Amino acid sequence: MVKNSMLGILVFLLLGVLFGAPLSGEVKETNMLFVIPVQGDIMPSLESFIRRHVSKAIDEGATVLVFDIDTFGGRVDTALQISSFIGSIKKAKTVAFIRSGPSSMGVSWSAGALIALSCSRIYMAPGTSIGAAAPVTIGADGSMQPAGEKVVSAVRTQMAALAEKNGYPVELALAMVDLDLEVWEVEDGGKVRLITLPELERLEKERPKEVRRIQLVSPKGKLLSLTAKEAERYGLSRGTVEDLPSLAKILGVEGGIVEMQNTFSDRVLELITSGPVQSLLILVGLVALFMEISTPGFGIPGTVAVICFLTLFGSNALLGTVGSLEIIMILVGLGLLAVELFIIPGFGITGIAGLVLIGLALLFSMQDFIIPEFSWQWDIFIRNLIVVGSGLLSGIVGVAAFILLLPKVRIFDRLALKTMIYGTASGSTFPGQQVGRLEKGVTREKVPQEGGISIENVPHPEDFQVIPPNLVGQEGKAVTILRPSGKAKIGETVYPVETEGEFIPQGTPVRVVQVRGNRITVKAI
């Protein structure tokens, strides 16, 4: 019994060490304010940056996370992902702060308002504003246009859900998204609150003496935007503070302020995931892949192709948009392409299917959905389609240019075949050229050709066999086994021959049935 108890304790301790679980139940905490910037356009690389730095701050014992928001907005899908991630943080208090200053725009609009509402508290500096969160799309002429009702409804519902969760006025959240919503500040039973126009009209009919309109907060036809003082007055903001030290004092954090910054790797990731760079990587990867397939062995072009495609998928994997589907598609696409190039002659349906799968894998790796549902997803899908399509098209053009320019570029001399072939496919010689046996190493100084062209110091083959045009119908004997190719003696000359698929033993009489180019087809007599 004692032995079993000791064994159980040892197993428990071992599991605790392996999984890093603190056995005492104590959690490392630090009384410092960790500030994570949410600035500039809301792009996929920002979501990766926020996830990484939030995890780092929590690992260092952060109990308060401040999201320094300064943005006009950006991609709706990224804003929703960031909002969902912030809402899932349980180990630290989340605070949104709209800061003002010489290097700050002092705004939290559109997607920035959605991110701010996902935090448990909002503080604003004097001179800042928040709101105008209606989703928009980019029209054919490049102008901003309101999104469809389906998108507006989805964002409106999410804004209302975040407001309910964190205790913000739901009416304000709805008015930031919905142009058709009218919000009033009223006195109802001695209490001041915000209500929408339909609810106000209902209350005025039911209790006309208890309800009094104070002022119109958000008129119909306009999106709601609030200044710092207005947001504090209506209960959206917890307070108006000058700067981060003042905010740290209000939050009771006295251990100092740690401001997370974009590192070199963050800037590199943002650059790699941009549209032009991804198109360039696809172009270089395809050209390098063609060069590698066109040369024996595995060398520098293959390494470059691997690096390009790994960079594409790796960067998108850091953004959380690469799953098992994309990996399977790229592997199957490369496999089909290899089969087409190395096994099946020509280029047909297998190669086209391989290119399509590779293109779709690259396309899906740039987004977190397969089939677009909302208008903003269609915008992202079209943008990614343009990036992948331009990369593939540029790659095809690059391969064609590579084929055309290869013989003319000296650096690729070893990759190009520049041996001159004498004679034609039928065996006849060029005008002015004599065919026969030359001694090894002998070269012909000048051989006059038609048009005044001459060939200097060109090595001639040691042996060249001319096929007579009247060979069809002649008979001979197979000097080797024909299965289906081999050699046969016809007249006094031994020729390489082949059958139409039949097996002919050695010594069997044969007859020439066809001569095409340098191919002699025979049949057993």
URQUITA-V564784 format. One record per residue. RES is the residue in one small letter. SS is DSSP state (H for helix, E for strand, L for the rest). PSI is psi as a letter, one per 40 degrees, with the letter a starting at -180 (none if undefined). D_LAST is the distance of its C-alpha to the last C-alpha in whole Angstrom. Layout:
res->RES ss->SS psi->PSI d_last->D_LAST
res->RES ss->SS psi->PSI d_last->D_LAST
This chain:
res->m ss->L psi->d d_last->94
res->v ss->H psi->d d_last->95
res->k ss->H psi->d d_last->92
res->n ss->H psi->d d_last->90
res->s ss->H psi->d d_last->92
res->m ss->H psi->d d_last->92
res->l ss->H psi->d d_last->88
res->g ss->H psi->d d_last->88
res->i ss->H psi->d d_last->90
res->l ss->H psi->d d_last->88
res->v ss->H psi->d d_last->85
res->f ss->H psi->d d_last->87
res->l ss->H psi->d d_last->88
res->l ss->H psi->d d_last->84
res->l ss->H psi->d d_last->83
res->g ss->H psi->d d_last->86
res->v ss->H psi->d d_last->85
res->l ss->H psi->d d_last->81
res->f ss->H psi->e d_last->82
res->g ss->L psi->f d_last->84
res->a ss->L psi->h d_last->87
res->p ss->L psi->h d_last->91
res->l ss->L psi->d d_last->92
res->s ss->L psi->e d_last->96
res->g ss->L psi->e d_last->95
res->e ss->L psi->i d_last->96
res->v ss->L psi->h d_last->94
res->k ss->L psi->h d_last->95
res->e ss->L psi->i d_last->96
res->t ss->E psi->h d_last->98
res->n ss->E psi->g d_last->100
res->m ss->E psi->i d_last->99
res->l ss->E psi->h d_last->97
res->f ss->E psi->h d_last->94
res->v ss->E psi->h d_last->93
res->i ss->E psi->h d_last->89
res->p ss->E psi->h d_last->89
res->v ss->E psi->g d_last->87
res->q ss->E psi->i d_last->87
res->g ss->L psi->a d_last->85
res->d ss->L psi->h d_last->83
res->i ss->E psi->h d_last->81
res->m ss->L psi->i d_last->78
res->p ss->H psi->d d_last->75
res->s ss->H psi->d d_last->76
res->l ss->H psi->d d_last->80
res->e ss->H psi->d d_last->79
res->s ss->H psi->d d_last->77
res->f ss->H psi->d d_last->80
res->i ss->H psi->d d_last->83
res->r ss->H psi->d d_last->81
res->r ss->H psi->d d_last->81
res->h ss->H psi->d d_last->84
res->v ss->H psi->d d_last->86
res->s ss->H psi->d d_last->84
res->k ss->H psi->d d_last->85
res->a ss->H psi->d d_last->89
res->i ss->H psi->d d_last->89
res->d ss->H psi->d d_last->88
res->e ss->L psi->e d_last->91
res->g ss->L psi->f d_last->93
res->a ss->E psi->h d_last->94
res->t ss->E psi->e d_last->96
res->v ss->E psi->h d_last->96
res->l ss->E psi->h d_last->93
res->v ss->E psi->h d_last->94
res->f ss->E psi->h d_last->91
res->d ss->E psi->g d_last->93
res->i ss->E psi->h d_last->91
res->d ss->E psi->g d_last->91
res->t ss->E psi->i d_last->89
res->f ss->L psi->e d_last->88
res->g ss->L psi->a d_last->85
res->g ss->E psi->a d_last->81
res->r ss->L psi->h d_last->79
res->v ss->H psi->d d_last->80
res->d ss->H psi->d d_last->77
res->t ss->H psi->d d_last->78
res->a ss->H psi->d d_last->82
res->l ss->H psi->d d_last->81
res->q ss->H psi->d d_last->79
res->i ss->H psi->d d_last->82
res->s ss->H psi->d d_last->85
res->s ss->H psi->d d_last->83
res->f ss->H psi->d d_last->83
res->i ss->H psi->d d_last->86
res->g ss->H psi->d d_last->87
res->s ss->L psi->e d_last->86
res->i ss->L psi->h d_last->88
res->k ss->L psi->d d_last->90
res->k ss->L psi->e d_last->91
res->a ss->L psi->i d_last->93
res->k ss->E psi->h d_last->95
res->t ss->E psi->h d_last->93
res->v ss->E psi->h d_last->96
res->a ss->E psi->h d_last->95
res->f ss->E psi->h d_last->97
res->i ss->E psi->h d_last->96
res->r ss->L psi->i d_last->98
res->s ss->L psi->i d_last->99
res->g ss->L psi->i d_last->100
res->p ss->L psi->d d_last->99
res->s ss->L psi->e d_last->95
res->s ss->L psi->i d_last->95
res->m ss->L psi->d d_last->94
res->g ss->L psi->f d_last->96
res->v ss->E psi->i d_last->94
res->s ss->E psi->g d_last->92
res->w ss->E psi->i d_last->91
res->s ss->L psi->b d_last->88
res->a ss->H psi->d d_last->86
res->g ss->H psi->d d_last->88
res->a ss->H psi->d d_last->91
res->l ss->H psi->d d_last->88
res->i ss->H psi->d d_last->88
res->a ss->H psi->d d_last->92
res->l ss->H psi->e d_last->92
res->s ss->L psi->e d_last->90
res->c ss->L psi->i d_last->93
res->s ss->L psi->d d_last->96
res->r ss->E psi->i d_last->98
res->i ss->E psi->h d_last->98
res->y ss->E psi->i d_last->100
res->m ss->E psi->i d_last->101
res->a ss->L psi->i d_last->102
res->p ss->L psi->h d_last->105
res->g ss->L psi->e d_last->103
res->t ss->L psi->i d_last->100
res->s ss->E psi->i d_last->98
res->i ss->E psi->i d_last->96
res->g ss->E psi->a d_last->94
res->a ss->L psi->g d_last->92
res->a ss->L psi->e d_last->89
res->a ss->L psi->h d_last->87
res->p ss->L psi->i d_last->84
res->v ss->E psi->i d_last->82
res->t ss->E psi->i d_last->79
res->i ss->E psi->h d_last->78
res->g ss->L psi->i d_last->77
res->a ss->L psi->d d_last->75
res->d ss->L psi->e d_last->77
res->g ss->L psi->e d_last->78
res->s ss->L psi->i d_last->81
res->m ss->E psi->h d_last->83
res->q ss->E psi->i d_last->83
res->p ss->E psi->i d_last->84
res->a ss->L psi->i d_last->81
res->g ss->L psi->i d_last->81
res->e ss->H psi->d d_last->83
res->k ss->H psi->d d_last->80
res->v ss->H psi->d d_last->80
res->v ss->H psi->d d_last->84
res->s ss->H psi->d d_last->85
res->a ss->H psi->d d_last->83
res->v ss->H psi->d d_last->84
res->r ss->H psi->d d_last->88
res->t ss->H psi->d d_last->87
res->q ss->H psi->d d_last->86
res->m ss->H psi->d d_last->89
res->a ss->H psi->d d_last->92
res->a ss->H psi->d d_last->90
res->l ss->H psi->d d_last->91
res->a ss->H psi->d d_last->94
res->e ss->H psi->d d_last->95
res->k ss->H psi->d d_last->94
res->n ss->H psi->e d_last->96
res->g ss->L psi->f d_last->99
res->y ss->L psi->i d_last->99
res->p ss->L psi->h d_last->100
res->v ss->H psi->d d_last->97
res->e ss->H psi->d d_last->98
res->l ss->H psi->d d_last->98
res->a ss->H psi->d d_last->94
res->l ss->H psi->d d_last->94
res->a ss->H psi->d d_last->95
res->m ss->L psi->e d_last->93
res->v ss->L psi->d d_last->90
res->d ss->L psi->h d_last->91
res->l ss->L psi->d d_last->93
res->d ss->L psi->e d_last->94
res->l ss->L psi->h d_last->96
res->e ss->L psi->h d_last->100
res->v ss->E psi->h d_last->102
res->w ss->E psi->i d_last->106
res->e ss->E psi->h d_last->108
res->v ss->E psi->i d_last->111
res->e ss->E psi->h d_last->114
res->d ss->E psi->h d_last->113
res->g ss->L psi->f d_last->116
res->g ss->L psi->e d_last->117
res->k ss->E psi->i d_last->114
res->v ss->E psi->h d_last->112
res->r ss->E psi->i d_last->108
res->l ss->E psi->h d_last->105
res->i ss->E psi->i d_last->104
res->t ss->E psi->i d_last->101
res->l ss->H psi->d d_last->103
res->p ss->H psi->d d_last->102
res->e ss->H psi->d d_last->103
res->l ss->H psi->d d_last->106
res->e ss->H psi->d d_last->107
res->r ss->H psi->d d_last->107
res->l ss->H psi->d d_last->109
res->e ss->H psi->d d_last->112
res->k ss->H psi->d d_last->112
res->e ss->H psi->d d_last->112
res->r ss->L psi->g d_last->115
res->p ss->L psi->d d_last->116
res->k ss->L psi->e d_last->119
res->e ss->L psi->e d_last->117
res->v ss->E psi->h d_last->114
res->r ss->E psi->h d_last->115
res->r ss->E psi->h d_last->112
res->i ss->E psi->d d_last->113
res->q ss->E psi->i d_last->110
res->l ss->E psi->h d_last->107
res->v ss->E psi->d d_last->104
res->s ss->E psi->h d_last->101
res->p ss->L psi->i d_last->101
res->k ss->L psi->h d_last->98
res->g ss->L psi->e d_last->96
res->k ss->L psi->i d_last->96
res->l ss->L psi->i d_last->94
res->l ss->L psi->h d_last->97
res->s ss->E psi->h d_last->97
res->l ss->E psi->i d_last->100
res->t ss->E psi->i d_last->102
res->a ss->H psi->d d_last->103
res->k ss->H psi->d d_last->107
res->e ss->H psi->d d_last->105
res->a ss->H psi->d d_last->103
res->e ss->H psi->d d_last->105
res->r ss->H psi->d d_last->108
res->y ss->L psi->e d_last->105
res->g ss->L psi->e d_last->104
res->l ss->L psi->d d_last->101
res->s ss->L psi->i d_last->102
res->r ss->L psi->e d_last->104
res->g ss->E psi->i d_last->106
res->t ss->E psi->h d_last->106
res->v ss->L psi->i d_last->105
res->e ss->L psi->d d_last->105
res->d ss->L psi->a d_last->103
res->l ss->H psi->d d_last->101
res->p ss->H psi->d d_last->104
res->s ss->H psi->d d_last->106
res->l ss->H psi->d d_last->103
res->a ss->H psi->d d_last->103
res->k ss->H psi->d d_last->107
res->i ss->H psi->d d_last->107
res->l ss->H psi->e d_last->104
res->g ss->L psi->f d_last->106
res->v ss->L psi->h d_last->103
res->e ss->L psi->e d_last->105
res->g ss->L psi->e d_last->102
res->g ss->L psi->i d_last->101
res->i ss->E psi->h d_last->98
res->v ss->E psi->h d_last->95
res->e ss->E psi->h d_last->93
res->m ss->E psi->i d_last->89
res->q ss->L psi->i d_last->87
res->n ss->L psi->h d_last->84
res->t ss->L psi->i d_last->82
res->f ss->H psi->d d_last->79
res->s ss->H psi->d d_last->77
res->d ss->H psi->d d_last->78
res->r ss->H psi->d d_last->78
res->v ss->H psi->d d_last->74
res->l ss->H psi->d d_last->73
res->e ss->H psi->d d_last->75
res->l ss->H psi->d d_last->73
res->i ss->H psi->d d_last->70
res->t ss->L psi->e d_last->70
res->s ss->L psi->i d_last->71
res->g ss->H psi->d d_last->68
res->p ss->H psi->d d_last->68
res->v ss->H psi->d d_last->67
res->q ss->H psi->d d_last->65
res->s ss->H psi->d d_last->63
res->l ss->H psi->d d_last->63
res->l ss->H psi->d d_last->61
res->i ss->H psi->d d_last->59
res->l ss->H psi->d d_last->58
res->v ss->H psi->d d_last->58
res->g ss->H psi->d d_last->56
res->l ss->H psi->d d_last->53
res->v ss->H psi->d d_last->53
res->a ss->H psi->d d_last->53
res->l ss->H psi->d d_last->50
res->f ss->H psi->d d_last->48
res->m ss->H psi->d d_last->49
res->e ss->H psi->d d_last->48
res->i ss->H psi->d d_last->45
res->s ss->H psi->e d_last->44
res->t ss->L psi->i d_last->45
res->p ss->L psi->i d_last->43
res->g ss->L psi->a d_last->46
res->f ss->L psi->h d_last->49
res->g ss->L psi->a d_last->52
res->i ss->H psi->d d_last->55
res->p ss->H psi->d d_last->53
res->g ss->H psi->d d_last->52
res->t ss->H psi->d d_last->56
res->v ss->H psi->d d_last->57
res->a ss->H psi->d d_last->55
res->v ss->H psi->d d_last->56
res->i ss->H psi->d d_last->60
res->c ss->H psi->d d_last->60
res->f ss->H psi->d d_last->59
res->l ss->H psi->d d_last->61
res->t ss->H psi->d d_last->64
res->l ss->H psi->d d_last->63
res->f ss->H psi->d d_last->63
res->g ss->H psi->d d_last->65
res->s ss->H psi->d d_last->68
res->n ss->H psi->d d_last->67
res->a ss->H psi->d d_last->68
res->l ss->H psi->d d_last->71
res->l ss->L psi->e d_last->72
res->g ss->L psi->f d_last->71
res->t ss->L psi->e d_last->68
res->v ss->L psi->h d_last->65
res->g ss->L psi->a d_last->64
res->s ss->H psi->d d_last->61
res->l ss->H psi->d d_last->60
res->e ss->H psi->d d_last->59
res->i ss->H psi->d d_last->58
res->i ss->H psi->d d_last->55
res->m ss->H psi->d d_last->54
res->i ss->H psi->d d_last->54
res->l ss->H psi->d d_last->52
res->v ss->H psi->d d_last->49
res->g ss->H psi->d d_last->49
res->l ss->H psi->d d_last->49
res->g ss->H psi->d d_last->46
res->l ss->H psi->d d_last->44
res->l ss->H psi->d d_last->44
res->a ss->H psi->d d_last->43
res->v ss->H psi->d d_last->40
res->e ss->H psi->d d_last->39
res->l ss->H psi->d d_last->40
res->f ss->H psi->d d_last->38
res->i ss->L psi->d d_last->35
res->i ss->L psi->h d_last->34
res->p ss->L psi->i d_last->33
res->g ss->L psi->a d_last->36
res->f ss->L psi->h d_last->39
res->g ss->L psi->a d_last->39
res->i ss->H psi->d d_last->41
res->t ss->H psi->d d_last->42
res->g ss->H psi->d d_last->43
res->i ss->H psi->d d_last->45
res->a ss->H psi->d d_last->47
res->g ss->H psi->d d_last->47
res->l ss->H psi->d d_last->49
res->v ss->H psi->d d_last->51
res->l ss->H psi->d d_last->52
res->i ss->H psi->d d_last->53
res->g ss->H psi->d d_last->55
res->l ss->H psi->d d_last->57
res->a ss->H psi->d d_last->58
res->l ss->H psi->d d_last->60
res->l ss->H psi->d d_last->61
res->f ss->H psi->d d_last->63
res->s ss->L psi->e d_last->64
res->m ss->L psi->e d_last->66
res->q ss->L psi->i d_last->68
res->d ss->L psi->f d_last->69
res->f ss->L psi->i d_last->68
res->i ss->L psi->d d_last->65
res->i ss->L psi->h d_last->66
res->p ss->L psi->i d_last->69
res->e ss->L psi->d d_last->71
res->f ss->L psi->i d_last->74
res->s ss->H psi->d d_last->75
res->w ss->H psi->d d_last->75
res->q ss->H psi->d d_last->72
res->w ss->H psi->d d_last->70
res->d ss->H psi->d d_last->72
res->i ss->H psi->d d_last->71
res->f ss->H psi->d d_last->67
res->i ss->H psi->d d_last->67
res->r ss->H psi->d d_last->68
res->n ss->H psi->d d_last->66
res->l ss->H psi->d d_last->63
res->i ss->H psi->d d_last->64
res->v ss->H psi->d d_last->64
res->v ss->H psi->d d_last->60
res->g ss->H psi->d d_last->59
res->s ss->H psi->d d_last->60
res->g ss->H psi->d d_last->59
res->l ss->H psi->d d_last->56
res->l ss->H psi->d d_last->55
res->s ss->H psi->d d_last->57
res->g ss->H psi->d d_last->54
res->i ss->H psi->d d_last->51
res->v ss->H psi->d d_last->53
res->g ss->H psi->d d_last->54
res->v ss->H psi->d d_last->50
res->a ss->H psi->d d_last->49
res->a ss->H psi->d d_last->52
res->f ss->H psi->d d_last->51
res->i ss->H psi->d d_last->47
res->l ss->H psi->d d_last->48
res->l ss->H psi->e d_last->51
res->l ss->H psi->d d_last->49
res->p ss->H psi->e d_last->48
res->k ss->H psi->e d_last->51
res->v ss->L psi->h d_last->53
res->r ss->H psi->d d_last->54
res->i ss->H psi->d d_last->55
res->f ss->H psi->f d_last->51
res->d ss->H psi->d d_last->49
res->r ss->H psi->e d_last->48
res->l ss->H psi->e d_last->46
res->a ss->L psi->h d_last->44
res->l ss->L psi->h d_last->41
res->k ss->L psi->e d_last->43
res->t ss->L psi->h d_last->40
res->m ss->L psi->h d_last->39
res->i ss->L psi->h d_last->35
res->y ss->L psi->h d_last->34
res->g ss->L psi->i d_last->32
res->t ss->L psi->i d_last->30
res->a ss->L psi->d d_last->27
res->s ss->L psi->e d_last->25
res->g ss->L psi->e d_last->26
res->s ss->L psi->i d_last->29
res->t ss->L psi->i d_last->32
res->f ss->L psi->i d_last->35
res->p ss->L psi->h d_last->38
res->g ss->L psi->e d_last->40
res->q ss->L psi->h d_last->37
res->q ss->L psi->h d_last->36
res->v ss->L psi->h d_last->33
res->g ss->L psi->a d_last->32
res->r ss->L psi->h d_last->33
res->l ss->L psi->i d_last->37
res->e ss->L psi->i d_last->39
res->k ss->L psi->h d_last->40
res->g ss->L psi->e d_last->43
res->v ss->L psi->h d_last->43
res->t ss->E psi->i d_last->44
res->r ss->E psi->h d_last->44
res->e ss->E psi->d d_last->47
res->k ss->E psi->h d_last->47
res->v ss->E psi->h d_last->44
res->p ss->E psi->h d_last->45
res->q ss->L psi->i d_last->44
res->e ss->H psi->i d_last->44
res->g ss->H psi->e d_last->47
res->g ss->H psi->e d_last->49
res->i ss->L psi->h d_last->47
res->s ss->E psi->i d_last->47
res->i ss->E psi->h d_last->46
res->e ss->E psi->h d_last->48
res->n ss->E psi->f d_last->47
res->v ss->E psi->h d_last->44
res->p ss->E psi->h d_last->41
res->h ss->L psi->i d_last->38
res->p ss->L psi->i d_last->35
res->e ss->L psi->d d_last->34
res->d ss->L psi->h d_last->31
res->f ss->L psi->h d_last->29
res->q ss->L psi->h d_last->25
res->v ss->L psi->h d_last->25
res->i ss->L psi->h d_last->21
res->p ss->L psi->i d_last->21
res->p ss->L psi->d d_last->21
res->n ss->L psi->f d_last->19
res->l ss->L psi->d d_last->16
res->v ss->L psi->h d_last->14
res->g ss->L psi->e d_last->11
res->q ss->L psi->i d_last->11
res->e ss->E psi->i d_last->9
res->g ss->E psi->a d_last->9
res->k ss->E psi->i d_last->10
res->a ss->E psi->h d_last->11
res->v ss->L psi->e d_last->15
res->t ss->L psi->i d_last->16
res->i ss->L psi->h d_last->15
res->l ss->E psi->h d_last->14
res->r ss->L psi->g d_last->16
res->p ss->L psi->e d_last->15
res->s ss->E psi->i d_last->16
res->g ss->E psi->a d_last->16
res->k ss->E psi->i d_last->16
res->a ss->E psi->i d_last->13
res->k ss->E psi->h d_last->14
res->i ss->E psi->h d_last->13
res->g ss->L psi->b d_last->16
res->e ss->L psi->e d_last->19
res->t ss->E psi->i d_last->19
res->v ss->E psi->h d_last->18
res->y ss->E psi->i d_last->17
res->p ss->E psi->h d_last->18
res->v ss->E psi->i d_last->15
res->e ss->E psi->i d_last->14
res->t ss->L psi->i d_last->12
res->e ss->L psi->f d_last->14
res->g ss->L psi->e d_last->15
res->e ss->L psi->i d_last->12
res->f ss->L psi->h d_last->13
res->i ss->E psi->h d_last->10
res->p ss->L psi->i d_last->12
res->q ss->L psi->h d_last->13
res->g ss->L psi->e d_last->11
res->t ss->L psi->h d_last->8
res->p ss->E psi->h d_last->6
res->v ss->E psi->i d_last->5
res->r ss->E psi->h d_last->6
res->v ss->E psi->h d_last->10
res->v ss->E psi->e d_last->11
res->q ss->E psi->i d_last->14
res->v ss->E psi->h d_last->17
res->r ss->E psi->h d_last->20
res->g ss->L psi->b d_last->23
res->n ss->L psi->e d_last->22
res->r ss->E psi->h d_last->19
res->i ss->E psi->h d_last->16
res->t ss->E psi->h d_last->13
res->v ss->E psi->i d_last->9
res->k ss->E psi->i d_last->6
res->a ss->E psi->h d_last->4
res->i ss->L psi->none d_last->0
